[in-house]
Each structure stands twice: as C-alpha cells, then as structure tokens.
Amino acid sequence: MQTLLKTIYLYEVQIAQTKLESRGIHSYIKNEFVNNVAVMPVAENYILVVDEKDYGQALEILQEKEDLDEEILE
C-alpha cells in the first residue's frame, strides 16, 4: 500500500476515495475512526492509501481538473 493523500479533514479523503472507487480503484482510509474513539482530543491525519500497482492511475485521477463551469447548459 502506498500513501496517496494525507489531510486533517476526513471529508477530503472521503471525496478522493469516492472518485477512485467510481473508476474501479480500491482505497483504504487509515485513522478514519481514531478521532472518534479517543478519550483525549487527538488531531491525527487521515491517510488515503492505494495498492502500489494503482498508485500512478489514482494520482492522475485525483489531479484531474473538473471544469464544470465551462459546460454550457441550455
């Protein structure tokens, strides 16, 4: 497994994970529940990891720019 994304915001890794899953790339979020079960406040980073064979393709997917404002709706 190789680290693809590291952030303090869970929603960011969840969005990235959804993008990858929609393209058939399985990923795993490390520390997803750490901040929920800790007795004392903990600020652990959420880490999105993918299989090494999928790393290059996953990186390309997350770097794609979504230009929705260029799409003209009639």
Protein Blocks (a to p, Z undefined) as FASTA:
>chain_A
ZZfbdcfbfklmmmmmmmmmmnopacddehklmmmmpmbdcdddddddddfklmmmmmmm
mmpccdfklpccZZ
